[in-house]
Amino acid sequence: MEFLDPRQKRKHNVKLLIGYGLMTTLVIMGTLLMSFLSLGFNFDTKTGSVIQNGLLFIDSHPESASAIINGQDKGKTNVRLVMPSGRYGIVLKQDGYRDWNHDINLEGGSIERLLYPFLFPAELKSEDSDIFSEKPIMASQSPDRRWLVLKQPGSPTEFKLIDLNEKTIETSPILLDKSLLNSNGTTHNYDEVEWSNDNKHLLLKHTFEGGSEFLVIDRTDAGKSVNLNTKYNWPITDVRLRDKKYDKYYFHNITNGELVSAELSSETVIAVANGVLKFQPHGSEQILYVHENKDNKESVEVILRDQGKNYEIRQIPVSNKYLIDLAQFDGKWYIALGSSTDQKVYIYIDPLKDLTRTNKRSPLPSALLRLNKNIEFLSFSANARFISIQSGSNFAVYDAETVRQFRYDVDLDIDQKYKAKWMDGHRFFVVTQGKMHVFDFDGTNSQELLNAYNEFYPFFDRDYNNLFTLSPSTTVKDKPALVFTPMRFDSKQN
């Protein structure tokens, strides 16, 4: 547009400048407002003050529990709540179930996800699934939580396979060839080492009078089971599956510290490392192991072997027990290591990023877990989010998602040598004094469930809807049984 009058042109330009200025101001104010809202800031119309909100997600198993927060019903799980920063007491309630309780400190601009609460039935009704003449000496459940392998006293070659897929369980025998294992003496013990990822093969340690051996049992075809000691004629004291494959192994000889690899298709073993005191593999190429320190007899070296190359993570004090493990969570590698008597465990996050640099400096730990007594056990949760250390009833837990730590005593009479087991990704269970107990990763919601033998861990089915325990029969006095207990409340039967 052209103006003949210079004054009209100036007025027009002024109007444009004012318009652009107002638009710029509105954009800036809108951006600031959106930024404040994204950080949780809001205006409280009641008090006339600016507050900062947080975001809270709550879910539960089973679903549709009432979420009671500071005494007010906030709806049914799964629920999303925008709430002012502050301290909140949360109770989840559902008819027929025990309450779940938790206190949180919700920070402004933060997101809290309570997606893991598990509500147990208020009244547990158990019944016998199978009654035995004698208490089993070994029980092992497959990773998919469907198959249970039992060993009862008697013939060292007879096992029992139980399908836990249905309430009315199916039982079948696993009969090993008598020539497969050493039958010396009258005492035979079996310990689970690990299952393969196909849920078909179970690696067992068989201890007999005068020695021990390692067996790979094929639950689908017992005739294909293998005695690793006789096949390789190598002095095996410990075995781990390589990449969880039933036909690939790492063998360790604790006497001379040799660590070798082998495959079922060959009788040849391949040297991996010497001077190894303890090892823990992950996948097909990574091994974390404790190595003798020739330069300092008061310490040992913790080595990460990756793609055939060795990297020293840290030196730790000599101990009668070493704690090492590694796992991947949220795309990052977590390595935990320590010695029992040192009473602490170091946690490293993606240490290879530092170790593979040209200067090869030793990485710094990202966190430290401590107990005021000798640590007996180190473990990752089923989802690898939590790293725990344990000594009897004392626990310390690191949360990789929120970068928080929890340290507590569950106040249960847990034997020093008893390892609490992760029920799932968020809670433990233990059996002590003939009773099964569960508690969340942070030590809260501890509760007693039902009777169980101390020697055996309980067994959940795939969806945690049913629980199986080895315990005294509910119908026949003084007889052991596999007992079935529903974890879902059925209002029609009550």
Sequence and secondary structure as in RCSB ss.txt:
>XXXX:A:sequence
MEFLDPRQKRKHNVKLLIGYGLMTTLVIMGTLLMSFLSLGFNFDTKTGSVIQNGLLFIDSHPESASAIINGQDKG
KTNVRLVMPSGRYGIVLKQDGYRDWNHDINLEGGSIERLLYPFLFPAELKSEDSDIFSEKPIMASQSPDRRWLVL
KQPGSPTEFKLIDLNEKTIETSPILLDKSLLNSNGTTHNYDEVEWSNDNKHLLLKHTFEGGSEFLVIDRTDAGKS
VNLNTKYNWPITDVRLRDKKYDKYYFHNITNGELVSAELSSETVIAVANGVLKFQPHGSEQILYVHENKDNKESV
EVILRDQGKNYEIRQIPVSNKYLIDLAQFDGKWYIALGSSTDQKVYIYIDPLKDLTRTNKRSPLPSALLRLNKNI
EFLSFSANARFISIQSGSNFAVYDAETVRQFRYDVDLDIDQKYKAKWMDGHRFFVVTQGKMHVFDFDGTNSQELL
NAYNEFYPFFDRDYNNLFTLSPSTTVKDKPALVFTPMRFDSKQN
>XXXX:A:secstr
   SSHHHHHHHHHHHHHHHHHHHHHHHHHHHHHHHHHTTEEEETTTTEEEEEEEEEE  BSS  EEEETTEEEE
ESSEEEEEESEEEEEEEE TTB  EEEEEEE TT EEEE   B  BSS   EEEEE SS  SEEEE TTS EEEE
E SS TTEEEEEETTSSS EEEEEE  TTSS   SS  EEEEEEE TTSSEEEEEEEETTEEEEEEEESS GGG 
EEHHHHH    SEEEEGGG TTEEEEEETTTTEEEEEETT S EEEEESSEEEEEEETTTEEEEEEE TT TTEE
EEEEEETTEEEEEEEEE  S EEEEEEEETTEEEEEEEEGGGTEEEEEESTHHHHTSTT      SEEEE SS  
 EEEE TTS EEEEEETTEEEEEETTTTEEEEEE  S   TT   EESSSSEEEEEETTEEEEEETTS S EEEE
E  TTS  EE TTSSEEEEEEE SSSTT EEEEEEESS  GGG 
